[in-house]
Every structure is written in structure tokens, then in C-alpha cells.
Amino acid sequence: MDNKERFSTRVDAYVKYRPSYPAEAVSYLYDTVGFQAGDEIADIGAGTGKFSKLLLAQGSHVVAVEPNEPMREAAMQELGGIANYRGANGAAEETGLPDHSVDHIVCAQAFHWFDRTAARAEFHRILKPGGKVVLIWNARKLHGTPFLEEYEQLLRQYGTDYERLRHKNISKEALAAFFSPNEMTVATFTMRQLLNKEELGGRLLSSSYAPELGHPNHEPMMAELARIFERNQQNGVVSFDYETEIFWGEV
């Protein structure tokens, strides 16, 4: 499947069940990285606009570059009425934006889909001098509680191409090489979602490697997820824990 089309059938689940990002991580961009209200920021691989929304709330102008039409339309439906928001049909490797037109670039939950060599050249082209590139992931914790460890095993057992696609396959060395010869700075924050049984199912099905209805792995996966939930729920919810990782610098 074309990576740009992988989420076309998952937009509703993505909008409803994927988390936002910690307020502390957003503040870090403005207090430390150098973002300012009024800046023109390109949110590349913007998806349904979860991170664009946070930048707009800080007073920045956002051009949200997204190649997947259903995701782009979902973002437009929520954010299109905001004056500082603009959606663009483009990709990391070919944004369609003018030379030196943006102050900074963010890629939230998206960089692992890019052709890194082509994206780096394109980012360099569209950034103003001194502009920063910020790569952000909500990285699901794999260990630490029985639920997290059982959920990870579920993905390994039933996921269609989980091992190939999970973003952890990008090492910190590879990320540092993207910014080289400039320095890469790293910051981490923690967050969690408290999910009931329905929400946990939706969160799972928002992932591109989760087999959908009709796939032979779908029903056994959902049955095992229900058992995992019942074993681990407290007061009707489980804690889906993340480490929000930020990698940033100049390219």
C-alpha cells in the first residue's frame, strides 16, 4: 500500500482516539526552540490537524501539508474556519511551498513515513535562514505495566506489518544524521490516555498496522484485546502511557 494512503480508511478513528500532545511539549517549542506567535510554521504530514491546532492556539500561522485527502479534509473541517490556518496538498518531499517561506517546520507523528534525503533537501529549500525543524512523536511505552507489555505482544502477534512500520525503527543516530552537520537537540515529556474498552479498540484500529474488519486477524485480535482490557482495567479504564519525544535543530 502507498504510505500516503495508509490512513484513508482510519480517519474517524484517528480523529476520535489518537491523543493530542502535552502542553509542556508545546510550551517547550515557544520557550526553548524559538517559535513565536505570528510565525509561519509548516506542519508537514499534518494528518487530521492535531498538532496544527496546538500551534494555532499559540497564535502562529500554520500551513498544514498533507498528501492524504481524507485526512486533509478532516483537518479542514475542524480548523478551516481559523484565519491563520491553511491546508495544502503536498508531501514532505514536494511540499509545493515557495522558497524560504516558513519560519519553522514541525513533523508530528509523521517523519518515519518520509524519504529522508528528499525531505531534507525540501525542508532546506522552504525554510527561512535560521529556521528550525522539529520532529515529534508520542511514543507508546512498551514496558512498565502488564497492560503495556500485553498490548505490545498483541501487536506483534496480529499486526500486519508492525515490525517494519513502527517508528522506533528510526535510531537516534539516523535522526542525528538528518540534522548533520548541525547539532540535534532532544527533549522528552510524559503523557497518558485513560481509555475505556470502546476507546481502547478505537485507539488500536487507528494504527495502520492493525488489521481491519474482513482481515482474518481482525476478530481474534479484537477478542484478545477485550481479554487484555478485562485483565488490566481499573475503574473501567486502562492507562495508555507515552513518552513524547522531540528532536530538533537546523538543516
Beta strands, then each sheet from edge to edge (+ up, - down):
strand 1: 40-44
strand 2: 61-65
strand 3: 85-88
strand 4: 102-108
strand 5: 127-140
strand 6: 185-195
strand 7: 238-249
sheet 1: 3+ 2+ 1+ 4+ 5+ 7- 6+
end
